[in-house]
Amino acid sequence: MTKIKLTILAAILLLPFCAAVPLQAQNLSLIKRLLATRGCPGCDLFGASLSRADLFGASLSRATLSRADLVDADLTAADLMEANLNNANMRNAFLADADLSKADMSRADIRGANLENANLSQSSLRDASLQLANLKCSNLSAAKLNQTDMRNADLTGANLSGADLKEADLSGANLSGADLRAADLSDARLNKANLTDANFCGARMPNRKISRRGCEVNKQQPISSNNYCNYCRPINDWWLNVLRFN
């Protein structure tokens, strides 16, 4: 190989590393801003290291957090609406009462995370791992959960109406009191799942048959009146502000 070809090859190989330097510096300045103000909506925080970060009530709507490290981070009541969290590491993160509606969490590691009473409506969780996650009373209506690993997850009283659960693994999951009306569970796994009082009216079951279970229940009954979720209440605004600034 000639010297000129070797020079060109070396330049090509070094290009990604050279380009990463200014991007990394920009990323660090945005991380500092986020930690100082708990607000960075629309920011590009690709691959950010935010493990154990205190982001209670943070404003991160439409932010890019793809491949970010959010292990054990506190994102309680955070605004993550339409955020990009694909491939993010969110193991054991605190996301109770967070707004994750229309967020992209495909292929994210969310094992053991606390998502109690969180809003995940119309979010994408394709191929994500939610093993042992706490999703009590969460809103997963119309969410994309196909091929998602939800083994042993707690979905007590969760709203899964209209959700896409094709090929999802719900083995050992607690679905007691969950609303699964019109959900698509084609080829999903439900071995040893707790289905007590779950409403499957109009749902497509793993065998692809349409279920009538729960259709006798008042169709207009809102999920908020579910007895399993009476204890789930959003944090009052005044109390949120007290905690946020202390």
N, C-alpha and C positions, 0 to 999 in steps of 0.2 A: 504494500500500500504506500503511495507517495506521501511526501511530507505535507503537501497541500491538503490531501484527503484527510490525513490525521488531524490537521488543524481545524478543518470544518467539522469533523466528528466531535472533537473536544468542545468546540463552541456550542454545538447542538446539545451535548450532554450537560454543559454548565448553565445553559439558558434558564431552566426552571429554578435553579438555585439563586441565580442573579435576580430573577423576577420576584422571588419570594421575600427578599430583604425589605423593600419598601412596603410590601403588603403586610409583613409581620409587624413593622413599626406602626402602620396605620391601625392594625388590629389591636395592638397594645394600648394605643391612645383611646380607642373606643371602649376597651375593657375598663380602663381607669375611669372614663366618663360614666360607664354603667354602674360601677361599684360605688362611685361617689354620689350619683344622683338617682340611681335605680330607674333610670329612664334612657332608652336608646331605641325608640321605635324606628323600624326600617333600616337599622344598622347592619353592616356586613361583619358578622362575628364568626365567620367560617373557622372551624377548628379551635375556637377559643377555649382556654383552660379556665373553667369556672367551678371546679370541684369544691364542694363545701361552701360556696359563695352564699352570702346573705342577700337574696334578691326578693325578699318579701314584698309583694304588691308591685313588683317592677313592671314598667311599661315597655314591652318588647313586641308590640304588634307589627307584623310583616317583617320582622327581623330575620336575618339569615344566621342560623345556628347549626347548620349542617356540620356533622362530625365534631361538634363541640363536646367537651368533657363537662358534664353536669352531674357527676356522681355526688350524691348526698347534698346537692344544692337545695336551698330553701327558696322555692318559687311559689309559696303559698299565696293564693289570690292574685297571681301575676296575670298580666294581659299579654297573652301569646297568640292572639287571634291572627290567623293567616301566616303564622311564623313558619319558617323552613327549618325543621328539626330532623330531616332525614339522616339516618346513620348516626345520630347523636347518641352519646352514652349517658343515659339518665337513670342509671341504677340507683335505687333507694332514694331518689329525689322526692322532695315534698312539693306536691302540686295540688293539694286540696283547695277547692274553690277557685282554681285557676280557669281562665278562659282560653281554651285551645281550639275553639271552633274554627273549622276550615284550615287547621294547621296540617302541615305535611310531616308526619312522624314515621314514614315508611322505613322499614329496616332498622328502626331505632331499638336500642337496648333499654327497656323500661322495667326490667325485672325488679320486683320488690318495691316499686315506687308507690307513693300515697297519692291517689287521684280522687279521693273521696269528694263527691259533690262537684266535681269538675265538669266544665262544659266542653265536650269533645264532639259536638254535633257537626256533621259533614266533614269531619277530619279524615285524613288518610293514615291508616296504621297497617298498611300492607306489609306482610313479612316481618312485622315488629315482634319483639319478645316481651310479653307482659306476664311472665310467670310470677305467681305469688303477689301480683300487684293488687292494691286496694282500690277498687272501683265502685265502692258502695254508693248508690244513689247518683252515680255520674250520668251525664246526658251523652249517650253515644248514638243518638238518632241519626239515621242516614249516614253513619260512618262507614268507611271502607276498611273492613277487618278481614278481608280474604287472606287465607294462609297465615293468619296471625297465631302466634303461640300464646294461649291464655290459660295454660295448665295451672290448676289450683288457684286461679285468680278469684278474688271476692267481688262478685257482681250483684250482690244483694240489692234488690230494688232498683237496679240500673235501667235506664231507658235505652233500649236497643231497637226501638221500632224502626222498621225500614232499613236496618243495617245490613251490609253485605258481609256475611260470615261464611262465605263459600270456602270449604277446605280448612276452616279454622280449627285449632285444637283446643277444645274446652274441657278436656279430661280433668275430672276432679274439681272443676270450677263450681262456685256457689252462685247459682242463678235464682235463688229463692226470691219470689216476688218481683222478678224482672219482667219488663215489658218488651216482648219480642214480636209484637204484632207486625205482620207483613215483612219480617226479616227473612233473608235468604240463607239457610243453613245447609245448602246442598253439599254433600260429602263432608260435612263437619263431624268432628268427633265429640261425643258427649258421654264417653264412658265414665261412670261413677260421678257424674255431675249432679248437683242438688238442684232439682227442677220444681221444688215445692212452691205452689201458688204462682208459677211463672205463666204468663199469658202468651200463647203461641197462635192466637187467632190469625189466620191467613198467612202464617209463616210457611215457607218451603222447608221441609224437614230434610235430614241427611239422606233419606231414601227418595227425595224429590217429590214426595206427596205433600199436598197442602193440608195443614193442620186446622182443626176446628176447636182445638182446646182453648178455652177462655172466651170463646165467642158469645157465651151466654152472659158474660159480665158486661155491665154498662159500657158501651163503646166510647161514651163521652167522658169517662172517668179519667181525669188528668193524673199523670204520674206523680205529681206533688202530693196527692191525697193518699198515695200508697202507704199503708201502715208500716211498711219496712223502712220508709224514709221520713217518718215524722220527726226523727231526731236530727235530720240533715237540714241545716239552715245556712244560707249564705252569711258571711260575716258582715255585721252592720257597718255602714260607712264610717261612722264616728269612731268605732272601735278599731277599724282598719287603719285609720289615720293616726290613732294613738300609738299603735304598735309600729307603724311604718317610720315614725320620726323619733322613736326611742331606741 
